[in-house]
Amino acid sequence: QVQLVESGGGLVQAGDSLRLSCAASGRPFSTYIMGWFRQAPGKEREFVAAIRRKGITTEYSDSVKGRFFISRDDARNTVYLEMINLKPDDTADYYCAAKEERVGAIYDYWGQGTQVTVSS
């Protein structure tokens, strides 16, 4: 089992930056694809970013590309989401997730979320 705990959310103004963290434990962290998702009020959960083992590749949704940056520190069993130039539309609960790096894998493990609120 993998346990994930997000932190770093808060209330900021448009244009500000935040760094979210996701601490993982329970199973080998380095072998998992790690992802960030978000759910805005009244919206469905959406994909934000993902990173493969050892940071081989990264992936971002179009809405955050160029503003959000995912990274991982396997020594600390932690994945990060650097967010710059935040917009009010970025307001959401942000969730960290993990999945095995294999064909057909799904995100089986989720954190409880951290709230990001961006005022205009």
Buried (B, 14 or more C-beta within 10 A) or exposed (E): EBEBBBBBBEEBEEEBEBEBBBBBEEBEBEEBBBBBBBBBEEEEBEBBBBBBBEBEEEBBBEBBEEBBBBBBEBEEBBBBBBBBEBBEEBBBBBBBBBBBBEEEEEBEBBBEBBEBBBEE
